Structures are given as C-alpha cells and as structure tokens.
Amino acid sequence: MTNPYGRGHQLLRERVLAQEQWCPGYPVGIHDGAPVRTTQLDHKIPLARGGHTTRENVGGLCAGCNGRKALDDRVRTWRNR
C-alpha cells in the first residue's frame, strides 16, 4: 500500500491552500464573517471510508473546523454501525 500522505499529498495540499485561502467554516458560518485562514487539507469523503486524495475530494479548512468535521464523521460512523 502506498503512503496516502506522501509527496503527492503535500503538493496537492499546497495547491489547495493557495487556491482556498479562507476557511468556509464547519458548519458553514461558524466564523461569523471573520476571515480565518485555511491551514489543513480536508477530505470530503475520508480516506478511512474509501475517499481518495484527489482535487475533487479535498478542500481547505482551518484546524478547528477540520477537527469538528472529523469528530462529526466519527460520531456518524459510530451511530450507523
């Protein structure tokens, strides 16, 4: 198995964060209009659920929003067992 966080991931992360410089918020609107920089690459469909590191499946979020989204994904997965 290849490393999902290898050089290709790093290059895509740099490109996405340059294109999406401001976090949209998770949930949307959580920043109340205050600009917060994106710092992390978010997988819309997580790797653990079969998602891929492709431009179509990633976007930029700030660390707080990415953490909230990851927690929501884990809770949703646990509830749907």
N, C-alpha and C positions, 0 to 999 in steps of 0.2 A: 504494500500500500504506500502511496506517495504521501508526503507531508502536506496537509491541506494549508499550512501556514508558511510555505516555502517562499522562494523569491517571486513567483508569480503573484502570490497573495500580497506581498509587500508592494509590488509595482501597481497592482490594481488599487490597493488602499491609498497610495499616494495620489493616483489619478482621481479617484472618487472624492477624496478630501479636498483636492484642489478645485473640483467642479462644484461640490456641495459644501460650501464653507460654513453655512449656518444651520444649526440643528433645527429641524421642523418641530421637535418635541414629541415625546411619547408619554402619555397620549398627546395628540396634537393640541397645541395651545397651552401646554403646561408652563411655558416660559413667559406667558402674559405679554408677548410682544417684545420682550427684552432679547437682544441678539446674544446667542450662545454659540460659540464655535464648535464645529464637529471635530471630534478627536478620535473616533473609533469607527471601524467598518462593521456594519450590521448586516447579518444575513437575514433576509426576509423569511426564507424557509431555512431554519437552522441546519447546519451540517449533520447534526445528530438525527434529524428527521428526513434525511435524504437530499437536502439542499446542496447546491454547488457554489463554488466561488467564481461566479460569472457576473458580468456587469448588470445583467438583468435581475440578479438575485441579491444585490448588495446596495447599500446606501449608507450615508454618513449620519451618525448620531453623536451627541455628547456622551460622556461616560455615565452620567446619571440616568439619562433616557435609555441607554443601552442596557444598563443594569435592571431598570424597571421592566423593560421588554423581555429580557432573559428570565426574570422571575415569573412574569405572567406566562411565558411559554412553558416553564417547568410546572407551574400550578395547573395549567390547562392540560398538559400531558398526564399529570398525576390523576386528575379528575376523570379523564377519559380512559383510564385503564380498564 
